[in-house]
Amino acid sequence: MTKLMRFFVCLAFTMVLAPVAWAQSGEEDHGAAVEKMNAYVGFMNRAIRASDSLSRYESWVNMKKGPTGKERIIYGLYAPYDVRTEIAKAEEATGAEPKMPDLDAAMTRFIAVYKELAPVLEKASKYYDRSDYKSDKMQGGKEFHAQIIKFADEFSTARTEADTLLAKEKRQIDLQELAALEKAEGKKSRWQVRNIMIKAQAVMETLPSGNETKVDLGAYDASLKDYAEAVKVFDDYATEHPGSFHVFESSPGTLLSKLRDFQEKLQKAKGDARKAANDLEWIYNDYNMMVSTSQSATTFSND
């Protein structure tokens, strides 16, 4: 798992859905879909810790040979978070309405492999925290490695599949909610923020995942064009309606500027994101901040 993957996984589903407009319009089915997606998002966000643990492990271990005890630095692993509550909600969601067959099946597979891998990561992290490898000549580390290897690839594959399908379903729900918000309120401040976040998310989803380092320039350029148009609409609205956005107002434009700089570097590197890894980190930092501030962006709006 590359550094680029860690950024993508950690940030892709930070924004939890809120069925405000649909609740007002009485669309119970949509509310159920949002509740189901929130259960999935909650679990996926907490399960990121296991992905980070594997990344930390891979940073110092030769995954083909396993740990020897002679490594220059032995970092150990991170202990996964306690996700029993999140797993229970996600498992319940897999059988709940509305049915999302592909996503429900993918989540079921991911939960199953998570349950196999997470206890191993937990025990292994404590083994390294105690420096037991110094007294047993890494025998325990080798045994844990065999268990980690048994599930690591399946875990990463299942995680990627679930992430992809979750993004697809979330996008459909977001667009439906945006349409309902426009119908209920018009293209006012809340619509503007939601529209910006949907378009920003679309750009982020074109960035590398898994072991990939290449960006599909066509997909990136198209999503960036859509986002740029949304930013212009947003900025025009902010100019015409001063005070509509709390803290959030300058964030969309700032992110757009960074995305355009990144676009230029990608074009020169023929889509190789490794050539602009530092830019990518800043992009995700800005996007994360937007996700956070978007939740309260219209708190003091008068429209």
C-alpha angles and dihedrals in degrees: 000000000000129000089252090057092052091056093048097047094046095052109030098090105027095119109081116208122249119198096211101134094038093051088056092050093048097242100154094174091058091048089054090050091051091049090050093048092048089056090052094044091049092055095043092051093051092042089060087086089070090053090050090049091055091047091052091049093049090051093071107017128079096231093206096051102028128219118325103180090242096090115129091236126014108204099173119202140289118256110241118244122257101264101166092119093046092047091051091052093045093048090051089049093056089069098036129102135292094053116226099182100188095042094042090053093046092050090049090054093046093049090050096052091041089058089054098046104037097066090051091052090048094053094041092051091055091046090057094040088058091046089231088156088073093062100037097040091244094300092133091046091055091050092049090048091058090054094045092050090050092063107019099088093043089049094051092046093048091046093052092047093049092046092052096048092043090054091050094051093042091053092055092048092047092053092048091049091048090053091049091049091052090049093049100040110005124236094318130138098297092048090049093054094045092048091051093050093048092051092044091051089053091057092048091053091062091062121100123289135179112004092331121119098174125095120212096238093199093055092042094050093047095049091044090053090053091048092049090053090050091050091053091051090047094049092048090052091048090052093049093044108039116201095022095123128052114214090325099082101094096036100084093053093045091053091046091055092052092046090053092049088050090049091057092051092046091053092052091046092045091242098313104143092193088076090065104029093137091054089051092054091053090047091056091046090054092045091050090052090051091051090052098045094042089071092068100022095114098037093113098032117133098202 
